Amino acid sequence: MAVFKSFDFDSSISDQEYLISCARNSKSNIAISKAWLLTAKTIFPHEMGIQFEDYNLEKSLKNTKDASKCFSDMFHSFPDEPSIWDEVTNITVSLQADQPTPEQSFLKEMFSHLSPDIQQQLLLVTANRTSNTVEHCHLMLLLLRSFPLTTIQYGNGLLDTLMRAQQLNYGNNPVNQFRKILVTDLIPLLIPVELPLQVIYRLLLTTVEFYINYIFKGVTEIEGLPESECIIENPWKSLMETFEGIVKKLGWELSSIFSNPLNKDAACQRITQFVHVHAIRLIEDDQLVMQIFYCTFLLFLNALYEYNTLLNEGDMVMIELPVDFSNNASINEPVPKKRSRTKIAAEEDIALTASHKVTIVRTFTVAFRCFEMFQNSEVLKKEFYQLIQTLKLENWVQRISQDFYLYKGLYHECIEKLMIPDSELKHDLKSICVYFYKQDFGAMLESIVSVVERLSSHSKYNALHSQPKDSQVSPLHKPPPNAKRHLHFLHMKKRPILQYMAKLLIVSLRKVRPRLQSIDLDLAQGHILVLLQLDWPQDELLFNEIVDVIKMNRRFSYNLFIKYIICTTFLEEFMYLSTERGGSVALDILIPTSNQLLNQRRMSTRGVDKGAKEDFKMAMRRQTARINENIETLLIQFIVNEKDAIRHCLNSQRTDL
């Protein structure tokens, strides 16, 4: 059998084209096709078309090594041929493909068989040839990743390119495609490279700006990128890792506190100890200032973000509970003097609690301690507010500052921060808390009425219907051991909110009690009795104290009794008080009927006829039948409908808290 076939010769084509056509027509027999190409390369060793045909043949046979050799020869011999650069484009696209096609997989493998010099030259020349800045940057990154030593030569140039590109295309928006490439791709490659100190700080700030804006603004789109490339799976983890790598270059002792996973409590303690040891050098050592500032700042932002997340997820608001009432102090106890605005309770004297999402307590504490470190140093404080302004986080800081001031007992400063718009109900609850501690009981009552009206009318809060009573003591009643103040993260549910409103009203009424005359004293104590029903039998001691006062006075008048007192224990106690064994207390607590008004019969229990006493007993039995009424609804009606009666008591001469 003949090795060579005869082919019709077309005089219009060149000898080279004729040999190429012979090779193509012989592809059914690979050996013959290769023979034709070998002959062609021997006769025409510098013919691009013949070598490219040989390359295509090896590609079709999936011979990666032979194909890479053919490509290397062509790349050296014909660097300006368009067909070569078309193939180079195909190769570089394949190298960057996340889910390569079969052809792209072949090209990636073929590339791996090229010599390192060819690989490096191919990527560098391709990057420099493209006019697309994004494509240039990706190719340069591919070069730096493939050949780390080239980072020394080309890393700074790529850094400058990215910084210029983002400034030119996106101005002051730090969350853009060029910044993402810079922070997530280039900076980790630059960390091993020796860089000027100024450049390292530049990278540090650039990293913080990108990730913090991405996180705090809830970015879902990065300008210039498709949606699939906008997602950063764990931005905090990425930020911490990059931050740790950069500051290690600076030789910072605190760099290890951001090792994964981050322990905020331990990190905060470490920084505090470090500041204590080096405090005297903060004035003169700029490097030390930057170390303390950036480490504390990043920890603060992490705690700040988690704090807001927990607040929102748990639907909570920080409030303060009156400790004297939580500890069941006597209602006749002398009222402590008002806390000085300049004297702040020590942290160990403050109890901070939460009924759920309890990690919020530790998170808040870390944020507070970091914030205090900034406030205690003019140098750090200046840096803090400058960077907060740069990052546009003023609103975040102002919101948590409300809680910081409340935590410190700085109620005047807290009310100033409350002028900033916030969630309407949470804002009002915090306002109520501050009004109470500022002794502005009138403003407190108005806000309480506004809140409870919304609880009854707004569909959102109607959905937060009362939960069954828990057998455990509510956090609003738990007396923190040895605590001088008690702050609590109040769950934004109907019952906890009403519990808190009731507690403040009870304590406020107790505070004004010593100033009240006889009839107003009964009115205030009657109001307290209504409010105590919400969490009965909690605060039983206070109920017993009120009963003792009534026994001592041998009379009690409260014309709202029948309207709002439905607790069986209360009713039984008052029935007993009306008896001879109970002291024959004169109880003026029933609303007279029209017949009784005509007959001028008092609805009292002392010195009246037998019929009036029977009316009293029947009225109390009717009250007992109301035991299944919704106590929350009843309490809301009481606060809204009887606000003038409550205000009458609260408007007596103020007493110091």
C-alpha positions in Angstrom: 0.0 0.0 0.0 1.4 3.4 -1.0 2.2 5.8 1.8 1.5 8.9 -0.3 -1.6 9.3 -2.4 -1.7 11.5 -5.4 -3.9 14.6 -5.1 -5.1 16.9 -7.8 -2.9 19.9 -8.0 -4.6 23.3 -8.0 -2.2 25.8 -9.6 -4.0 28.7 -7.9 -2.7 27.8 -4.4 0.8 28.1 -3.0 3.0 25.1 -2.3 2.5 25.7 1.5 -1.3 25.7 1.2 -1.1 22.6 -1.0 0.8 20.7 1.7 -1.6 21.9 4.4 -4.6 20.7 2.4 -2.9 17.4 1.9 -2.5 17.0 5.6 -6.1 18.0 6.3 -7.4 15.6 3.7 -5.4 12.7 5.3 -6.8 13.1 8.8 -8.5 9.8 8.5 -5.0 8.4 8.7 -3.1 10.3 11.4 0.2 8.9 10.4 -0.1 10.1 6.8 -1.4 13.5 8.0 1.6 13.9 10.3 3.9 12.8 7.4 2.6 15.6 5.2 3.1 18.2 8.0 6.6 16.9 8.7 7.4 17.3 5.0 5.9 20.8 5.0 7.9 21.9 8.0 11.1 20.6 6.5 10.6 22.4 3.3 9.1 25.6 4.9 10.5 25.8 8.4 9.3 29.4 9.0 5.8 29.1 7.6 3.2 30.1 10.3 0.3 28.4 8.6 2.0 25.0 8.6 3.0 25.2 12.2 -0.5 26.3 13.3 -2.0 23.3 11.3 0.4 21.0 13.2 -0.7 22.6 16.5 -4.4 22.1 15.6 -3.7 18.5 14.8 -2.2 17.9 18.2 -5.1 19.7 19.8 -7.6 17.5 18.0 -5.7 14.4 19.2 -5.7 15.8 22.8 -1.9 15.6 23.0 -1.3 18.3 25.6 2.5 18.0 25.7 2.9 18.0 21.9 0.4 20.8 21.5 2.3 22.9 24.1 5.6 22.3 22.2 3.9 23.5 19.0 2.5 26.5 20.7 5.8 27.4 22.3 7.5 27.3 18.9 4.9 29.5 17.3 4.9 32.0 20.3 8.6 32.5 19.9 8.7 32.5 16.1 5.5 34.5 15.3 4.8 36.9 18.3 2.7 39.3 16.2 0.4 36.9 14.3 -3.3 37.6 15.0 -4.1 33.9 15.1 -1.5 33.4 17.8 -3.1 36.1 20.0 -6.5 34.7 19.4 -5.3 31.5 20.8 -3.5 33.3 23.7 -6.9 34.9 24.5 -8.5 31.5 24.5 -5.8 30.2 26.9 -6.0 33.1 29.4 -9.8 32.9 29.4 -9.5 29.1 30.1 -7.1 29.8 33.0 -9.7 32.1 34.7 -12.7 29.9 34.0 -14.4 28.6 37.2 -16.3 25.9 35.3 -14.2 25.2 32.2 -15.5 23.5 29.1 -13.7 20.4 27.8 -11.7 22.6 25.4 -10.8 25.1 28.2 -9.7 22.2 30.4 -7.4 21.0 27.6 -5.9 24.5 27.2 -5.3 24.8 31.0 -3.5 21.5 31.0 -1.6 22.5 27.9 -0.6 25.7 29.6 0.8 23.8 32.5 3.2 22.0 30.1 4.7 25.3 28.8 8.0 26.3 30.2 7.8 28.8 33.1 9.4 31.4 31.0 6.8 31.0 28.3 4.0 31.0 30.8 5.3 34.2 32.5 5.9 35.9 29.2 2.5 35.0 27.8 0.6 36.3 30.8 2.7 39.5 31.1 2.6 40.4 27.4 -1.1 39.6 27.2 -1.9 41.8 30.2 0.1 44.7 28.7 -1.6 44.3 25.3 -5.1 44.6 26.6 -6.8 48.0 26.8 -9.4 46.7 29.3 -8.2 47.7 32.8 -10.2 44.9 34.5 -8.8 42.3 32.2 -5.3 43.7 32.6 -5.6 43.4 36.4 -7.0 39.8 36.3 -4.1 38.7 34.1 -1.5 40.4 36.3 -3.1 38.7 39.3 -2.8 35.4 37.4 0.8 36.1 36.8 1.5 37.0 40.5 -0.3 33.9 41.8 1.5 31.6 39.3 4.9 33.2 40.0 5.0 34.8 43.5 8.5 36.2 42.9 7.1 38.5 40.3 5.1 40.2 43.0 8.2 42.1 44.0 8.6 43.5 40.4 5.0 44.0 39.4 2.9 44.2 42.7 3.3 47.9 43.3 2.5 48.7 39.7 -0.7 46.7 39.9 -1.5 48.5 43.2 -1.1 51.9 41.5 -3.2 50.8 38.6 -6.1 49.6 40.8 -6.0 52.8 42.9 -6.1 55.0 39.9 -8.8 53.0 38.2 -11.1 53.1 41.2 -10.6 56.8 41.7 -11.2 57.6 38.1 -14.2 55.3 37.7 -15.9 55.3 41.1 -14.7 58.4 42.9 -15.4 58.1 46.7 -17.3 54.9 46.6 -15.0 52.3 48.2 -17.2 49.3 47.3 -16.4 48.8 43.6 -14.9 46.1 41.4 -11.3 47.6 41.5 -11.3 47.9 45.3 -12.6 44.3 45.6 -9.8 43.1 43.3 -7.3 45.1 45.4 -8.5 44.0 48.8 -9.5 40.4 48.2 -6.9 39.4 45.6 -3.9 41.7 45.5 -3.3 42.6 49.2 -2.9 39.0 50.3 -0.2 38.6 47.6 1.6 41.8 48.7 1.8 40.8 52.4 5.0 38.8 52.0 6.6 41.6 50.0 8.7 44.3 51.6 6.8 47.6 51.3 7.3 51.1 52.6 5.6 51.9 55.9 3.3 54.5 54.2 2.1 51.9 51.7 1.4 49.4 54.4 -0.8 51.9 56.3 -2.5 52.7 53.0 -3.3 49.1 52.4 -4.6 48.8 56.0 -7.0 51.7 55.6 -8.1 50.5 52.1 -8.9 47.1 53.5 -10.9 48.5 56.4 -12.8 50.9 54.2 -13.9 48.3 51.7 -15.0 45.6 54.1 -16.7 47.9 56.6 -18.6 49.6 53.9 -19.6 46.3 52.4 -20.7 44.9 55.8 -22.4 48.0 57.4 -24.2 49.1 54.2 -25.5 45.6 53.5 -24.1 45.7 50.0 -25.7 43.3 47.5 -24.3 44.9 44.4 -20.7 45.9 43.7 -20.4 48.5 41.0 -18.9 46.9 37.8 -19.4 43.3 38.9 -22.1 40.8 37.9 -24.3 39.6 40.8 -22.6 36.3 41.1 -19.3 38.0 41.9 -20.7 40.4 44.5 -21.1 37.9 47.3 -18.3 37.7 49.9 -19.2 34.6 52.0 -17.8 35.7 55.3 -16.6 39.3 55.1 -15.7 39.6 58.8 -13.5 36.5 58.6 -11.9 37.9 55.4 -11.3 41.3 57.0 -9.8 39.8 60.1 -7.4 37.5 58.2 -6.3 40.4 55.9 -6.0 42.8 58.8 -3.9 40.3 60.8 -1.6 39.7 57.8 -1.0 43.4 57.3 -0.4 44.3 60.9 2.0 41.4 61.3 4.2 43.2 58.7 4.2 46.1 61.0 5.3 44.0 63.9 2.3 44.8 66.0 2.2 42.8 69.3 -1.7 42.8 69.2 -1.9 41.2 65.7 -2.7 37.8 67.2 -6.0 38.9 68.8 -7.7 38.6 65.5 -6.8 35.0 64.9 -9.8 32.9 63.8 -12.1 32.5 65.6 -12.3 35.9 67.2 -12.8 35.9 70.9 -14.0 39.4 71.6 -13.8 39.2 75.4 -10.2 38.0 75.3 -9.3 40.5 72.6 -10.7 43.4 74.6 -8.9 42.3 77.8 -5.7 42.0 75.9 -6.0 45.5 74.4 -6.9 47.0 77.9 -3.8 45.4 79.4 -1.7 46.6 76.5 -3.0 50.2 76.9 -2.4 50.1 80.6 1.2 49.0 80.2 2.0 51.5 77.4 -0.2 54.4 78.4 2.7 56.8 79.0 4.0 56.4 75.5 0.7 57.3 73.7 1.8 60.9 73.5 5.1 60.4 71.7 4.9 57.0 69.9 2.9 57.3 66.6 3.3 53.6 65.8 2.0 52.6 69.2 -1.0 55.0 68.8 -1.8 53.4 65.4 -1.5 49.9 66.8 -3.9 50.6 69.7 -6.2 52.6 67.6 -6.7 50.2 64.7 -7.0 47.1 66.8 -9.5 48.7 69.2 -11.4 50.3 66.3 -11.8 47.0 64.4 -12.9 45.2 67.6 -15.4 48.0 68.3 -16.9 47.8 64.9 -17.2 44.1 65.1 -19.0 44.4 68.4 -21.1 47.3 67.2 -22.3 45.4 64.2 -23.1 42.2 66.1 -24.8 44.3 68.8 -27.2 45.9 66.3 -27.8 42.5 64.6 -28.7 40.9 68.0 -30.9 43.9 68.9 -32.8 43.6 65.6 -33.0 39.8 65.5 -34.1 39.6 69.1 -36.3 42.7 68.8 -34.9 44.3 72.0 -34.2 47.6 73.5 -32.0 48.6 76.4 -33.8 50.0 79.4 -33.0 50.5 83.1 -35.0 49.0 85.9 -35.4 50.7 89.3 -33.1 48.5 91.6 -34.8 49.6 94.8 -38.1 48.2 93.6 -36.6 45.1 92.2 -35.2 44.4 95.6 -38.6 44.9 97.2 -37.4 47.9 99.2 -39.9 49.2 101.7 -42.3 51.8 100.3 -41.6 53.9 103.4 -37.8 53.8 102.7 -36.2 57.2 102.5 -35.7 58.2 98.9 -32.0 58.2 97.9 -30.6 61.4 96.6 -30.3 62.0 93.0 -27.2 60.5 91.4 -24.6 63.1 90.4 -24.2 63.5 86.7 -20.4 63.6 87.2 -20.3 60.4 89.3 -20.6 57.3 87.1 -21.3 53.9 88.7 -18.4 51.5 88.4 -19.0 48.7 85.9 -19.0 46.0 88.6 -21.9 47.8 90.3 -24.1 47.5 87.2 -26.1 44.4 86.3 -26.9 43.9 82.6 -29.3 41.2 81.7 -31.3 39.8 78.8 -34.1 37.3 78.7 -32.9 35.9 75.3 -30.1 36.4 72.8 -28.0 36.6 76.0 -24.7 37.0 74.0 -25.8 40.6 73.5 -24.7 41.4 77.1 -21.1 40.4 76.3 -21.2 42.1 72.9 -22.4 45.3 74.4 -19.8 45.2 77.1 -17.0 44.8 74.6 -18.3 47.7 72.5 -18.6 49.9 75.5 -15.1 49.2 76.8 -13.6 49.9 73.4 -15.6 53.2 73.1 -14.4 54.2 76.6 -10.8 53.6 75.5 -11.3 56.2 72.7 -13.0 58.7 75.0 -10.2 58.4 77.6 -7.5 59.5 75.2 -7.6 62.7 73.2 -5.3 61.2 70.6 -7.4 58.1 70.1 -10.6 60.0 70.3 -9.5 62.3 67.5 -8.5 59.3 65.3 -11.8 57.5 66.1 -14.2 60.3 65.1 -12.2 61.1 61.9 -12.4 57.5 60.7 -16.0 57.1 61.7 -16.7 60.2 59.6 -14.7 58.8 56.7 -16.6 55.5 56.9 -20.0 57.4 57.3 -20.9 55.5 60.4 -22.0 58.5 62.5 -25.6 57.2 62.7 -24.4 53.8 63.9 -22.3 55.4 66.6 -25.0 57.8 67.7 -27.5 55.0 68.1 -25.3 52.9 70.3 -24.2 56.1 72.2 -27.8 56.3 73.5 -27.2 53.0 75.3 -23.7 53.9 76.4 -25.0 57.1 78.1 -27.9 55.1 79.6 -25.4 52.5 80.8 -23.3 55.2 82.5 -26.3 56.9 84.0 -25.8 60.0 82.0 -29.5 60.6 81.4 -29.3 64.2 80.1 -26.8 63.1 77.5 -29.0 60.1 76.6 -32.1 62.3 76.0 -30.0 64.5 73.7 -29.1 61.4 71.6 -32.7 60.3 71.6 -33.5 63.3 69.4 -32.1 61.3 66.5 -35.0 59.4 64.8 -35.1 55.7 65.6 -37.6 52.9 65.7 -40.7 54.7 67.1 -41.6 52.2 69.8 -38.1 51.5 70.9 -37.4 55.3 70.9 -40.4 55.9 73.1 -39.5 53.1 75.5 -36.0 54.5 76.0 -37.5 58.0 76.4 -39.8 56.7 79.1 -36.8 55.2 80.9 -34.9 58.5 80.7 -37.9 60.6 81.8 -38.3 58.4 84.8 -34.7 58.9 85.9 -34.8 62.6 85.2 -38.0 62.7 87.4 -40.0 64.1 84.6 -43.0 62.0 85.5 -45.4 64.0 83.4 -43.5 63.4 80.2 -43.0 59.8 81.2 -46.8 59.3 81.6 -47.6 60.9 78.3 -45.1 58.6 76.5 -46.4 55.5 78.4 -50.0 56.3 77.3 -48.7 56.7 73.7 -47.0 53.3 73.9 -49.9 51.4 75.4 -52.3 52.9 72.9 -50.2 51.5 70.1 -50.0 48.1 71.8 -53.8 47.9 71.6 -54.4 49.4 68.2 -51.4 48.6 66.0 -51.7 45.3 64.1 -48.0 44.6 64.6 -48.3 44.7 68.4 -51.7 43.1 68.4 -49.9 40.1 67.0 -47.6 40.1 70.0 -50.4 38.8 72.2 -49.7 37.8 75.7 -47.8 34.6 76.3 -48.9 32.2 79.1 -47.5 33.3 82.4 -44.1 31.7 83.0 -43.6 29.9 86.3 -40.2 31.5 86.6 -39.6 35.0 87.8 -39.6 37.6 85.1 -36.2 39.3 84.5 -37.9 42.5 85.3 -38.3 41.2 88.9 -35.0 39.4 89.4 -33.0 41.4 91.9 -29.4 41.5 90.7 -27.2 40.6 93.7 -25.2 43.5 95.0 -26.0 45.6 92.0 -26.6 49.3 92.4 -28.1 49.6 89.0 -29.9 47.1 86.7 -30.1 47.5 83.0 -32.0 45.0 80.9 -32.6 44.3 77.2 -36.3 44.3 77.0 -38.0 42.0 74.6 -40.4 43.9 72.3 -43.4 41.7 73.2 -46.6 43.0 74.6 -46.3 41.5 78.1 -42.7 42.6 78.8 -43.5 46.1 77.5 -46.6 46.3 79.8 -44.6 44.9 82.7 -42.0 47.6 82.3 -44.6 50.4 82.0 -46.3 49.0 85.1 -43.0 48.9 87.1 -42.1 52.5 86.3 -45.6 53.7 87.2 -45.6 51.8 90.5 -42.2 53.1 91.5 -43.2 56.6 90.5 -46.3 56.5 92.5 -44.3 55.1 95.5 -41.9 58.0 95.1 -44.6 60.7 95.4 -46.5 58.8 98.1 -45.0 60.5 101.1 -46.1 63.9 99.8 -49.7 63.0 99.3 -52.6 63.9 101.5 -55.1 61.3 102.7 -57.5 61.2 99.7 -54.6 61.3 97.2 -52.7 58.7 99.1 -55.6 56.3 98.7 -55.8 57.2 95.0 -52.1 56.5 94.5 -52.3 53.2 96.4 -55.3 52.2 94.4 -53.4 52.8 91.2 -50.6 50.7 92.5 -53.0 47.8 93.3 -54.4 47.9 89.7 -50.9 47.7 88.3 -49.7 45.0 90.6 -52.3 42.6 89.1 -50.3 42.2 85.9 -47.6 40.0 87.5 -49.3 38.7 90.6 -48.2 37.0 92.9 -44.9 38.8 92.2 -44.3 41.8 94.4 -46.5 40.3 97.2 -44.6 42.2 99.8 -45.6 45.5 98.3 -49.3 44.5 98.3 -49.0 43.5 102.0 -47.4 46.8 102.8 -50.3 48.7 101.2 -52.8 46.5 103.1 -50.9 47.4 106.3 -51.2 51.1 105.6 -54.9 50.7 104.9 -55.4 48.8 108.2 -53.5 51.5 110.1 -55.6 54.3 108.6 -58.8 52.1 109.1 -60.2 53.5 105.9 -59.6 53.3 102.1 -61.4 55.2 99.3 -60.8 54.3 95.6 -63.7 54.8 93.2 -61.9 52.9 90.4 -61.8 49.7 92.4 -64.8 47.9 90.9 -63.7 49.0 87.4 -60.2 47.6 87.5 -59.5 45.3 90.4 -60.3 41.6 89.4 -57.5 39.6 91.1 -59.1 37.1 93.4 -56.5 37.5 96.1 -57.0 41.2 96.2 -60.8 40.8 96.4 -60.6 38.3 99.2 -58.3 40.5 101.1 -60.6 43.5 100.9 -63.6 41.4 101.8 -61.7 40.3 104.9 -60.8 44.0 105.7 -64.4 44.8 105.7 -65.1 42.2 108.5 -64.7 42.7 112.2 -61.8 40.3 112.2 -60.1 42.2 109.4 -60.4 45.5 111.4 -63.8 46.7 110.1 -62.0 49.0 107.7 -64.2 51.6 106.0 -64.0 50.8 102.3 -65.4 53.4 100.0 -64.6 51.4 96.8 -68.0 50.7 95.1 -69.8 52.8 92.6 -73.3 53.6 94.0 -76.4 52.6 92.0 -79.1 55.1 91.0 -81.4 53.8 93.8 -78.6 54.2 96.3 -78.0 57.7 95.2 -81.7 58.5 95.6 -81.7 57.0 99.1 -78.4 58.7 99.9 -76.8 55.4 101.0 -73.0 55.4 101.0 -71.3 52.4 99.4 -69.0 52.1 102.4 -68.6 49.1 104.8 -68.6 50.9 108.2 -71.6 52.3 110.0 -74.1 51.6 107.1 -77.2 49.5 107.0 -77.3 45.8 106.4 -78.6 46.3 102.8 -75.5 48.3 101.9 -73.3 45.5 103.3 -75.1 43.0 101.2 -74.6 45.2 98.2 -70.9 45.2 99.0 -70.8 41.4 99.2 -72.7 41.0 95.9 -70.4 43.5 94.2 -67.3 41.6 95.3 -68.8 38.3 94.1 -69.4 39.9 90.7 -65.8 41.1 90.7 -64.7 37.5 91.3 -66.5 36.4 88.2 -64.3 38.7 86.1 -61.2 36.7 87.0 -60.8 35.4 83.4 -60.7 38.8 81.8 -57.5 39.7 79.9 -55.4 41.5 82.4 -53.3 43.1 79.7 -56.3 44.6 78.0 -57.6 45.8 81.4 -54.3 47.4 82.2 -54.1 49.2 78.9 -57.6 50.6 79.4 -56.6 51.7 82.9 -53.5 53.6 81.7 -55.3 55.2 78.8 -58.6 56.0 80.4 -57.3 57.0 83.8 -54.3 59.0 82.8 -55.6 62.2 84.4 -56.1 60.4 87.7 -52.6 59.0 87.5 -51.2 62.4 86.5 -53.0 64.0 89.5 -50.9 61.8 91.8 -47.6 62.2 89.9 -47.9 66.0 89.7 -47.4 66.3 93.5 -44.1 67.8 94.7 -41.2 66.0 93.2 -38.8 63.9 95.3 -35.2 63.1 94.6 -34.4 59.7 93.1 
